Amino acid sequence: MQYQTLREEAYEANMDIQAQQLAIYTFGNVSAIDRAAGIVAIKPSGVPYRDLKPADMILVDLNNNVVDGTLRPSSDTKTHTLLYRHFARIGGICHTHSTHAVAWAQAMRPIPNLGTTHADHLVSHVPVTAVMTDEMILGDYEHETGNQILDLFRQEQLSPEEVEMVLVACHGPFTWGKTAAKAVYNAAVLEEIARMAYLTLQINPETPPIKQTLKDKHYFRKHGAQAYYGQ
């Protein structure tokens, strides 16, 4: 089987979407990339997770041409490949429909950084894109979804290596990482951050963002040259 290891990586990550309760039925998708070959393995469109096998993962190149596979690739494939082309250091991408992250996306609100759980993973808020124009929606929709993410990161001067998650307005979350497994991990973290922020603002709508010194302490003890968290 061509690119068996890549297919297995994508398959295992897709299985983790349901294991982490980040999507139901056929919702969501994960991809993994072989950078040297320029090949992406991604979930086939509309196939229930319980029916998937590693061999079902579809191989596409970075121009969205199917290299191997008998099924149609995920409808979100063009979003994935656009991000791979522009975020050169990422190795996996995950898209879910997890409840709380989707709620923030539908509300078209970034998730504020309110506490140390959020700060453990990123120093910024979780950004949200602008709403697509009608022209974009009626045009190459999935490609334009990727463009919305790229435009947001340029406008807010965000690094995709530091901010590995985004909300697409009215749609839902995309996350990424060095591997497909890390992309799903970030999707689970994002869902928990979204749930915590929602509950916090229900209790106290006037909750301010976490103070800078505490935010920096929690982020940099896990990231960067001076990190000391973990083994």
N, C-alpha and C positions, 0 to 999 in steps of 0.2 A: 504494500500500500504506500503510495507516494506521501512523503512528509508525515509518516506515522506519528512521530513524537510531537509534531506541531498539532496534528489533529487530536491527539490524546490530551494535550494541554488545554486546547479549546473546549473539548468535551467535558473534562473534569471541572473546568471553571463554570461552564453552563449548568452542570449538575449542582454546583454550589449555590447558584441563584435560588433554586427551590429549597435546598437544604437550609439556607439562611432566611427563608420566607420573604424573599425580595420580589417575588412575582408569582402569579398563578397561571395555570393552563399553558398557553404558548407565549405569554408576555415576556419581553426582555430578550437579551442576547449578549453573548460575549464573543470576542475575537482574540486571536493571538497572532503575532507576526514573526516570521523568519526574516530578519533585516537583511542578511547576506543574500538571500534569494529574492527578496521583495515579494514574498508570498504571505497571504493572510488566510488563516483558517477561521471560519465563522459558522455560527448555527444556521441551519436551513430555515427558511421562512415557514411559520405556521405549524411546526411539528411539535407535538406535546413532549415535554421533557422526559416523560416515562418511556417514550418510544425511541429516544435517541441512542445512537451508538457512535463510537469514535469515527467509524467509516462514513457516517452521515455528514460530518463536518465538510463544508464546501470550501475549496481552495480558490482564491481569487488573487489576481495581481493588483497592484496599486492603481491601476486604471479601470478596475472593476470588471475585468474580463475573467470569466470562469476558467480556471486552469484544470480543475478536476472535480467531479461530483455530478450526480444525476438529478439532484433536487435544486430548486431555486435558493440562492443565498438569502439571508435576512434582508428584509426591506430597508433596514438601516445601514446596509453595507456601504453606501456612498458617504455616509457620515463618518463611519469608521476609517475608511481609506483616506479621506481628506485630512482627518486628524493625524493619521500616521504620516502622511506626507509633510505635514507642517510641525508636528511635535516629534522631532527626530529621535528622542531618547526613550519614548514609551514603547512597551512591549506587549501591552494588552489593553483592551477597552471593554467596558461593561455598560450596558444600558438596562435599567430596570424600570418597573412601575411601582416601586415601594410607596406605601400609603402616605407617610408624612412628608417625604421628599417631594412627591407629586403634589401634595397639598400646597407646599410653599411655591412650587413652580406654577401651579394654577393661580395662586394669589399674586404671582409676578413679583415676589418679594425675595431679596437676598436673605440668607439666614445669618443673623448677627452673631458675632463671637461673644457669647455670654459667660462662658466658664471654662474650666480647665480641661474638661473632656474634649471640647472643640479645640482648644489651644494645643492640646497634645498632638494634633494632626495637622493644623494649619493656623498661621497667624492672622490670616484675613477672614473676612466673612465668606460664606459660600455664595459666589456670584450667580446672578440670574441674567439671562440674555434679554435683549429687546424682543418685543413681539414681531413676528414676521409680517412683512407687507403682503397684500393680496397677490402681487406679482410674484413674489418669492414662493408663496404657497402653491400657486397654480403653475409654477415653472418646475424646476428640478428640485423638488421639495427636500429630499434627504441630503442632497449636496448643499442646499442653502441652510439646512440645519447646522451642518458643519461650519459654514461661513459665519453663522450667527455666533457660534462659540469662538471662532478665531477672532472675529471683530471685537467681541467682549474682552478677550484677553489682551488684545492690542490697546484698546481704549483704557482699560484699567491697569495696564502695564503689569500683568500677572505672569508669573512663570509657571508653565505646566509641570515643572518638576517639583515646585513647592505647593501649588494648588492643583490637586489631582482630581478635582470634582467640580461640576457645574450643574446648574439647573437651566433647562431650556424652557422659556416662558410658555405656559399653557400646555406643556408636554410632560417633561419629567427629567430625571437625572441621567447624566453621563459621567462615568468615572474612568480612570485609567491608572496605569502603574508600570513598573518595570516588567511585570509578568501579567498574564491573564488572571492568575490567582490573586495578585495584589490589587488588580482592578476590581474584583468582586469584594475583596476585603474592604476597599475604600467605599464601595457601594453600601456595605453593611454599616460602616462607620457613619457615612452620610445619613443613612436612615435614622440611626440612633441620635445623631446630632440634631436632625430635623425634629424628632419627637421630643427631645429634651427642651429645645428652644420653644416649641409650641406650648408645652406644659408650663414652662417658666413664664412666658408672656400671658398665659391664662391666669396664673397666680398673681403676677404683678406686671401689668402692661407697660409700666414705666421702668422696667429693669434696664439699667445701662449696660453697655458693653463691658467686658472684663478689663480691668486696669492693665496698662501696657507692661508694667514690670512683671506681673503675674503671668500674663500671656507669654512674654518672652521666656520666662523661667521654664514654663511647661513645654514650650515648643523646642527650645534649644537644649534642654536636657535629653531630648530624644533625637534631635537632628543636628547635623553639622559636626565640625571638628571637635567641639568640646562636649559632645553628647556623653552622658554617663548612665543612661537608663538601659537596663537589660544586660545580657551576658555577651 
